[in-house]
């Protein structure tokens, strides 16, 4: 089974021109054309924390949002949302609380495709770095308490070094995929967005998605990876 995973901090759908334009985000998602997508900053910050991608727009795509929100109008939890291809079954979806000095969280889903179960998580870690390692450890601990299955963690880790700081918490038991600089979108220099996978997966390819539309739609560029589960 081969799947394409993507992570995209959509900056509340506010682009380089200061306009909130969810149609641009949908266009970029279609360009990336992943099977499973983790979004960050997918909800407004204040009030009812309403999602910035109208569900009517998502209804016209090949993805559906998973039920990870705690608020009725939100798409995600602390802005973290998961989109999956419509033929992928969702067995479980839930928000996760993380240790934090800032409003932070993660989301997790267990999925099934062609009889194969897999786990995906989306996260947006602490920008200050004070609790980032604790947040990674909390995510790993949550996975360890669940049934073992092939797992992929995606998100904005707010970490510059590939194997430094909070990333050390993953140790040698995880594959760390850092496709390249993804922030800021116009002239990316920082590899803040990452995809982490268990050793169950064979790595095939990964990249930062560069396009004219992506450079103007958010302050981050999307990243993606293609992974394959070997036949048992």
URRAWO-V275146 format. One record per pair of residues at least 24 apart in sequence whose ideal C-beta (glycine too) atoms are under 6 Angstrom apart, sorted by the first residue. I is the first residue (numbers start at 0). J is the second residue. Records with the same first field share a line. If there is no record, write none. Layout:
I=J, J
This chain:
0=115, 228
1=227
2=34
3=33, 34, 223, 225
4=33, 35, 151, 194, 224
5=31, 33, 36, 221, 223
6=37, 153, 154, 192, 222
7=38, 221
8=39, 40, 155, 219
9=38, 40, 217
10=40, 217, 218
11=40, 51
12=51
14=215, 216
15=215
21=51, 52, 56
23=216
24=216
25=56
26=212
27=212, 213, 216
30=210
31=208, 221, 223
33=223
34=84
35=83, 119
36=82
37=81, 121, 153, 154
38=80
39=78, 79, 123, 154, 155
40=78
41=74, 75, 78, 80
42=73, 74, 75, 78
47=72
48=73
50=74
65=89, 92, 108
66=92
67=92, 94, 106
69=94
76=104, 106
77=102, 103, 104
79=105, 106, 121, 123
81=106, 108, 121
87=112
95=141
97=134, 137
98=130, 133, 137
99=130
100=129, 130
101=125
105=138
116=148
117=148, 149
118=148, 150
119=151
120=152
121=153, 154
122=154
123=154, 155
124=156, 157
126=157
131=165
132=165, 168
135=165, 168
136=168
149=197, 199, 228
150=197
151=196
152=195
153=194
155=191, 192
156=193
157=191
159=189
176=205, 224
178=205, 206, 207, 222
179=207
181=207, 219, 220, 222
182=219
183=218
184=214, 217, 218, 219, 220
185=214
187=220
192=222
194=224
200=226
201=227, 229
203=227
